[in-house]
Amino acid sequence: MGSIHQAADRRAEAEACFHKAIYLDPAHDQALLTLALIAERRGDLGAAAGFRRRAERALKNRGPQADTNKKPTPGGATHE
């Protein structure tokens, strides 16, 4: 929903949706990065930096499963 609000230029509603997303899933990297962009556009560079740091940690903590191009094989190995 946040992306839909953002596309319709409903910034406050979009931001609220992305905040709800990270409330429900604190490691939601896409929502964190979008909130960083929103904060940056608003001129809140401190908040933007905080959201970016959280997104980096979330991506780092996801590990190798974050690569959706790799598919598991029966032996547990991955290939592209």
C-alpha positions as CSV (number, residue, x, y, z in Angstrom):
1,M,0.0,0.0,0.0
2,G,2.9,2.4,0.7
3,S,4.0,2.2,-2.9
4,I,0.5,2.9,-4.1
5,H,0.2,6.0,-1.9
6,Q,3.7,7.1,-2.9
7,A,2.8,6.8,-6.6
8,A,-0.4,8.9,-6.0
9,D,1.7,11.5,-4.3
10,R,0.1,10.9,-0.9
11,R,3.3,11.2,1.0
12,A,2.0,11.1,4.6
13,E,-0.1,8.0,3.9
14,A,2.9,6.3,2.2
15,E,5.2,7.1,5.0
16,A,2.7,5.8,7.5
17,C,2.4,2.5,5.6
18,F,6.1,2.0,5.5
19,H,6.4,2.7,9.2
20,K,3.7,0.1,9.8
21,A,5.6,-2.4,7.6
22,I,8.8,-2.0,9.8
23,Y,6.7,-2.2,12.9
24,L,5.4,-5.6,11.7
25,D,8.8,-6.6,10.3
26,P,11.7,-4.6,11.7
27,A,14.0,-6.1,9.1
28,H,11.9,-5.2,6.1
29,D,14.8,-3.8,4.0
30,Q,12.6,-2.4,1.2
31,A,10.5,-0.4,3.6
32,L,13.6,0.8,5.5
33,L,15.2,2.0,2.3
34,T,12.1,3.7,1.1
35,L,11.8,5.5,4.5
36,A,15.4,6.6,4.1
37,L,14.5,8.2,0.8
38,I,11.4,9.8,2.2
39,A,13.4,11.3,5.1
40,E,16.1,12.5,2.8
41,R,13.6,14.3,0.5
42,R,12.1,15.9,3.6
43,G,15.6,17.1,4.6
44,D,15.9,14.8,7.7
45,L,19.4,13.5,6.9
46,G,19.8,12.0,10.4
47,A,16.7,9.9,10.1
48,A,17.7,8.9,6.5
49,A,21.1,7.7,7.7
50,G,19.5,5.7,10.5
51,F,17.0,3.9,8.2
52,R,19.9,3.1,5.8
53,R,22.0,1.6,8.6
54,R,19.0,-0.5,9.6
55,A,18.5,-1.7,6.1
56,E,22.1,-2.6,5.7
57,R,21.9,-4.7,8.9
58,A,18.7,-6.3,7.8
59,L,20.3,-7.3,4.5
60,K,23.5,-8.6,6.2
61,N,21.4,-10.6,8.7
62,R,19.4,-12.3,5.9
63,G,22.6,-14.0,4.7
64,P,22.9,-16.1,1.5
65,Q,19.2,-16.7,1.3
66,A,18.7,-13.1,0.1
67,D,20.0,-14.1,-3.3
68,T,16.8,-15.1,-5.1
69,N,18.7,-16.0,-8.3
70,K,20.2,-19.1,-6.7
71,K,18.1,-22.2,-6.5
72,P,18.7,-25.1,-4.1
73,T,19.6,-28.4,-5.5
74,P,18.8,-31.8,-3.9
75,G,22.2,-31.9,-2.3
76,G,21.8,-28.6,-0.6
77,A,24.1,-26.7,-2.9
78,T,23.0,-23.8,-5.0
79,H,23.3,-22.9,-8.6
80,E,22.2,-20.1,-10.9
